[in-house]
Amino acid sequence: MGTNISMIKDRTQLTEKLFNQKDLLTVNNLIYKQWVFRYTFLELEKDLNEHGDITSDCLIHNSQKVPARIYANQDGIMAGGEEINYFVSESDPAFKPRLNQIHLTQRLEDGREFKKDDMLMELEGDIKDILKAERSILNLLQHMCGIATESKKIIDKAKKIKSNICVAPTRKTTWGLIDKKAVTIAGGATHRLNLADSILIKDNHLAYYKYDLKKLFTSFKPPKHPYKFFEIEIEDIKSALEAVKLITQYQNKKIIPKEVVMMLDNMNPKEIEKTLNALRQESLYDICLYEASGGINEQNIEDYAKTGVDILSIGALTQKIQSIDLSLEIGGL
């Protein structure tokens, strides 16, 4: 191998650096704040429509400050506290001209387990404001708690097999970065946050080059802006060996960075083990990090965790998730 090739020395540290951008998933980050805005402020505006909450307007004629509490109707993992606090309490009032500030006290921190009937948070504000915001608040909390709860089950099973394995969602999300934030609350990672985040050569890119890896690598022109890693999707042992050899060549030419990931896509655990062993036999294993993807779920995740890959990416973390049943109850009337 060429002298410019960097062998991976600390796989866990590099995996965490490349695949876990949870520190960006906060309302202090403008990009994430825009996602929160979309599923709180804009959802509220759509809910109020042109004429607002006509039921409350017909029945409640005076301003009255009241307490309200959000309770769990089933067990789960808390998620969404930062987002709701920003929505009702900490945000610029100009963002919600039809809703006055509501004071929020979070009784359970994000990531903590709760049981049925536990109180998650308390609100205090004008009764009509709380009624206006009730559905927007609960929709986001129920959705994020649902993802965090299901993700925790899956992630814990993988980490019992391999404690340092990285479990990440894919871009198969319903609410974008909101969904990825909920996975991180459950102990997962993020993977790419957007298409400009990293290079990820997938099956349709490969199909464009008729699966000619040499032609694909020859045609690759690096982006001008920095990116986190270079990843290529592979589906068999032969392609894996060819791809790693090409990677070493193009790392020598400084066209491909040292942060390289190989996605072993739609391969069963035995096929993955054979592929990694073949790479070890040719002293190519430490060139890349390895990600398993495709068809991984709660039932088979332990088998995939045993293969020796560094990352498991799982669409099931954010797809077909059942929201956690929560309720908001107004008191002090």
N, C-alpha and C positions, 0 to 999 in steps of 0.2 A: 504493500500500500504506500501511497505517497506520504511525504512527511507533513503535509498540511492537514491530514485527517485527524479530527479530534475524537478520541474514544470517550464514551460516556463513563464518568467515574462514580457519580452519585445519581442514580436513576430516580430515586424518590424526590430529591431536592429539585432536579430538573423538571420532573413531571409536575410538581406543585407550582413551579415558576411559570410554566407554559400553559397549564390547563386550568389553573384556579385564579380567576380574576375577581374573586368575591369582594375585594376592597373597592371595586368600581361600582358595585351594585348598591348604591346608597343615594339618597336624594341630594347629597352634597356634590354628586356628579351630574352635570347638566344632561348628559345623554340618558342616564337612568331616570332622572327627574321627569323627562319628557314621556317616558313610558308610564310613570305613575300618574302624570297629568292626564294621559289618554284614558286610563281606566278608573279615574276618580272624577276629576273636574268635568271632562267631556261626557262621561257617563251620566253625571248628575244633570248636565245641561240637556242631554237627550231625554232623560227621564222627566224633567220639568216641562219640556216642550215649550210651546208658546204661552200657555196659560197657567203653568205651574201645578201645584198640588191642590186641585180644586176641592177635593174632599175635606182637607184640613181647613181651607179657606171658608168653606160653607159652615163648618162646625165650631171653629175656634176663632174668636173675634178679638181677644186681648193677648198681649204679650205676657208670657209666663215662663220664668226660668225653672227648669225641672232637671232632676237627675235621671240618668238612664244607665242600664247595665247590660253588658253582652255576656251571655251564658253559653256554655257548650252543652249540646244535647247528645253528645257522644264523646268517646275518648279521642285524643289526637295530639298533634304537635303544634304549638303556637307559631304563627308566622303572619307577617303583615302589620305588625305594630308600628314600625317606623313609617310605613306608607300611610296608614290611617291618621297617625298623629300629624304628619305633614299636611294631609288633606284638610282636616277639620280645624287644626289648631295653629300650626307653625307657618303655614303658607301665607303669602301676600293676599290680603283681602280682595285685591283687585282681580285675582284669579276667579273669584266666585262672588260676583256682585249680587247674586240672589240668595246668598247664604251667609249669615253672620258667623263669627268665630264660635267654635264649640270647644270647651276645655276637655281634655282627655287625660285620664290617669290609667296607665297600663298596669294591670295587676299581675301579669305573667309575662316574662321576657320571651322574646322570640327564641325558638329552639327548645323551650321547656315543654315537658309533657303535661297534658291536662286530662282530667277525668270528666265524665258526664256530670253536669250540674255545677262545674267550677265556673267562677266568674273570671273572665279574661280581661275586661276593661270597663271603666266607668266614664260616662260622658256627662257634661253639664252644659246646658244651653237653653235657648228658647225652644219651647215644645214644637213649634212649627218648623224650626230649623232642623231639629233632630228627626222629625218625621220626613222632611224632605230628603235628608241624607241617609236615612236608614238603609235603603236597598243598596245604594252605592257602597256604603261601608261594609255591609254584610257580604255582598257579592265578592269583593276583593278578599276579605278575611277568609271566607269559606273556601275560595279557590286556592289561596296560598296555603292555608292549613291543610287542605286536602292533598296537595302536592308534597308538602313537607312530611305529612304523616305516612303516605305510601312510600316516599323515597327513603325514609328512615328504615323501614322494614327491609327494603332491597339492599340498601347500603350496608346495614349491619350484618346481613348474611354474607356479603362479599368480604367484609373486613374481619369476620371471624375466621375466614380461610387465610386471608393475606392482609395483615393489618395496615400495610402501607399502600394498598392498591387504590388507584384513583378511580372514582365512579362519577361519571359526568353525563349530563343530558345532551341530547343532540339539538339541532335547530328545529326539530319537529315540536314546536310549541304552539299554544293557543294565545297566550298573552306575552310572548316574547321574553324580554329580560325579567319581567315579573316572575315568570315560571322558573327561570334559572336561579333567581334570588331564593325562591322557596326551596330549591334543591340544595343550595349551599347551606341554608339554615338547618337542613337535615344531615349535614356533614359531607355533602357531595361537592364536586367542583363545577366549573362553568363550561369548559371547552371554548370554542370560538364565540365571541359576543356578536360578531357581524361578519359580513363577507370580506371586509377589508382587514380583518384581524390577523389572518394567517393564510398561507397557501394550502389549499386542500384539493388535490387532484382526485376527482371521483370518476365513477364509471362512465359518465357521459363525456367527460374530457378524454378519457382513454378511448372511448368509441370513436371520437372525432379523429383520432390518430390510428384507428383500426387496431388498437391494442399493441402498436409498435412502440415499445418503451424507448428504444434508442432514438427514434424520430421525435418522440415527445420531448425527451431531455434536450436534444439538439435544438429544438425550437423554443425552449423555455427562455424567456427574458425576464429577469427579476424586476419587481416593482421598484420605483424610485424611493418610496417612503418605507420606513422600517416596519417590519412585521414580526410576529412572535415565533412562528415556526413554519417549516416546510413539511407537508404530509402528502403521502400518496396511498391510494387504496389498492390493495392487492387481494387476489382471490385464490391463489395456488402457490405451491412451493417453488415451482420453476420461475414464476414471475417475481417472487420475493427475492430469490437469489440474484436474478438479473437486475432488479431494481436497486438493490444495495450496492452492487458492483458499479452501476452507473452513478449512484449517489457519491461514492468515493471519488470517482473521476471528476465530477462537477464540483465537489467540495474543493478538490485540488485547484480547480480553475477559479475558485471563489465565486462561482455562480450560484451555488446552493450553500446555505448557512450550515453551521455545525448542529443547529437545533432541528433534527429531522425525526419524523414520526412515520411509522408504517402502520397503516390501518389494515388489519386482517379481517376482511369483510365477508360476512355470510359463510364463515368457515366454522365447522363444529369443533369442540374442544380437542378432539384427537388430531384433527388436521392442523390446528394451531400448534400443538405440542410438537408434531413432526416438523413443521416449518421452523420453529425456533431452534430445534435440535440441529436441523440442517444448516442453519446460519451459524450456530456455534461450531460445528464441525469444520466450517470454512473460515473460522475466526472473523466472522462478519457481524456477529450478534451485537457487539457494543458500539456499532455505528449509529444505531437507531433506538428510539423508544418504540414500544409496540402497543397498539390499541386493537382490542377486539370489538367488533360492532356487528349488529344484525341479528335479530331474533333472540336477544338476551332478555330474560325476564326473571321474576322472583323464583320461578320453579327451577331454572337451570343455572342461575348466576354462580352458584358455588362451584359447578363444574368448570365454568369459564375462569373463575378466580384461581383455580388450581393450575391453569396452563402456564403461568409465568409471565403473562402480559403485564404491562405497567398501567394501562388504562382500559376501563370498560365504559363504552358509551352506549347509552340505553334510551331509546325513544319512549319506552314505557314509563319512565320517570315523570313525563309531562303529558302523556297521551292517555285518553280514556280514564282520567282520574275522577273519582267520586268526591265531590265537595264535602267538607265537614259541615254537619248540621249545627248551626248557631242561631241564637235568637236574641233580639234586643227588646228589653222590657223597660218601659218608662214608669218611674215611681214618683211619689210625693205629690200626687194629684189630690 
